């Protein structure tokens, strides 16, 4: 690979990792902190991507929209659309046991993909939407990377603050002991819904960045494998509940996933069609091994220190 | 007339869903987790059958027998490799693990058999026309196969000690445990039972249409819907739920494009979860 090729690849790698990082932080808010099971990440990712794409793409007769708005407008709309969707989905399902929430969110993601595929007048159908404007000048990928990383940093700071705030402590309490939290007078459903909505908005933002960065979206990009499963692997590998761990996990898993494509490129030409399947098999196996060997992840969750209180070594109390 | 045809098609699809849903509901009843790899277990059963059909030129019903055994054993192996070790942790971890298993099975099928579509038997079979109904020989085979299987399931659950133990555990795990139900053996048999039924469901799905690596995954959602509608943990509820979901999915084409068939199953499932979470036959309370 030439130096320029390497530089281009590095940009692509980091930007995509950053986009995945945003989604992983959203999932950490939902599952890591609050125990809200979301198997429909791909659906929110898709809604964010399509919302932003329809608003920011150049006008076209192929599908609805094409308002050529700037990316910030698309990104805000993407987050709002996902938040609204999450309120609707959450209102119906947030009280359910994790298993049912998982089935329901997976279902909603599949329905969203079905709508995208079949409502060609709005979404371009299977042909997708092309010509989505990048935020600044075309081909200025470095700026896109900077923008994604800046957003990631801000969101990281927000989630980290949220984690140690009273709000985050309630979420963790609910995750650990729902009945106890309810007995303490907390509105369990409301807190869980809030975490679900905010996390889903993150996923929408990631979708907006993705659409703008790649410049083209189609339903294929939002299959559960890429849109949902990889992010779960990132979260669990890094350490569910630990924001730093989640980012480390995102980076490492994306590295392994990308490297595995280089490995399968070495396969004989006759096996080229199997390459994708081999990669998916391996990433599935990797998750199984992590679950069995180190379910807490690379950087396990730590109890947050409380804001505004210095931690002195506690003296053993006498009561 | 169209309504009658849709009813027939709905029963054919529903009987396939029912077989898948019995397995899902029993796994949930006994082990308390939603088995996301169940659809892909169906696909494995179908493709194993295909191999015997293609290499040994056996008829489908004969090829199905070793495929049933292989799928049942695979279900036990998956349990021993992955699920058994995670049982002490939260059930939700089992769910994540089964999602990974689902992907691995599907990827494995693509690696071994390729991503294209296959059929058990080539050639055209002429459909019969009975009172305005179009009935293909294949769809009759599906109905017959499913009915036979449901009959066996009924005998097993109502006449054998193991079948009764399974239902007892599904009703109340703790009560079953203290009544001396051999928990480990019941878990083993549950996997054999669910694996076999999944294989039959997959084979019948392949007979009815064709085989593609995603065929099982694509039916997972209606199968979950059927299990939830019937009452989770209730095998007879799963049969009823499967038939109702199959009918609803087919009737939906009267009102909306057929591309949205799947969403009907989903909407019913959400509706049941909100309005009557214990399902029709009073399954496990949420």
Interface residues (C-beta under 8 A of the other chain):
Chain A: X37 X39 X92 X93 X96 X97 X98 X99 X100 X102 X103 X104 X106 X107 X108 X110 X111 X114 X117 X118 X225 X229 X232 X236 X273 X274 X276 X277 X278 X280 X281 X283 X284 X285 X287 X288 X291 X292 X295
Chain B: X28 X33 X34 X36 X81 X82 X85 X86 X89 X91 X92 X93 X95 X96 X97 X99 X100 X101 X103 X104 X106 X107 X108 X110 X111 X114 X115 X221 X224 X228 X257 X259 X260 X262 X263 X266 X269 X270 X273 X274 X277 X286
